[in-house]
Amino acid sequence: MRTTRLARLGAVAAVAALAVTGWLAPAWGQTAPHTTAMADGMSPAAATSLASQLAAARQATAKYATNLARAEADGYFIITKMMPNMGYHFLNPNISGFDVTKPPILVYEHRGSTWQLGALEWVFTSMPTSVPLPNATFGSFPAACHYADGTFVPDETAATCPTTAPGSNAKFTFWHPDLITMHVWIWYPNPAGLYSSTNPDVAPFNNG
């Protein structure tokens, strides 16, 4: 098992429902607001800060926007196949902590031979004590076993992970505990919101 690899990430890959004072992390694929921040609205200073941070994130990840091969060369590898209204998730295990210019997960849309970056994603082992980005909202993903072809199997303990992927026999790569997720849709418009876990506009890509 590569649980030590997980520790290096500072929390890599996917989710489980939690309730924490000030925030709620609801069911898989959903999001919920930091209630105070959402109720108060975004101040001009916060809006300016967010715009600056998103610009930095776009600049840093532009090289990956339509170039999955570049992302893979830089250390990203597949951890999920297409998740409906979300995308294929690719993880870089060498990235830890929160840096808006270094997302540990890239979420791609795919059709035919074309790959398009849709969202950046960060994951946390517990709810952040401060909001990483203004008005950020969070989702969740259950503890799971992951395999080399992107198959994943929810499982509460690493010890009970199947040694190969059910159905494909792909090689086991890693296990992670319940995690909190934060998607940021800066490469594909999302009518559900910048931080929504899912995006209805990527439905045409759900079948690859």
Secondary structure, 3 states (H helix, E strand, C coil): CCHHHHHHHCCCCCCCCEEECCEEECCCCCCEECHHHHHHCCCHHHHHHHHHHHHHHHHHHHHHCCCHHHHHHCCCEEEEEEECCCEEEEECCCCCCCCCCCCCEEEEEEECCEEEEEEEEEEECCCCCCCCCCCCEEEEECCEEEECCCCEEECCCHHHCCCECCCCCCEEEEEECCEEEEEECCCCCCCCCCCCCCCHHHHHHCCC
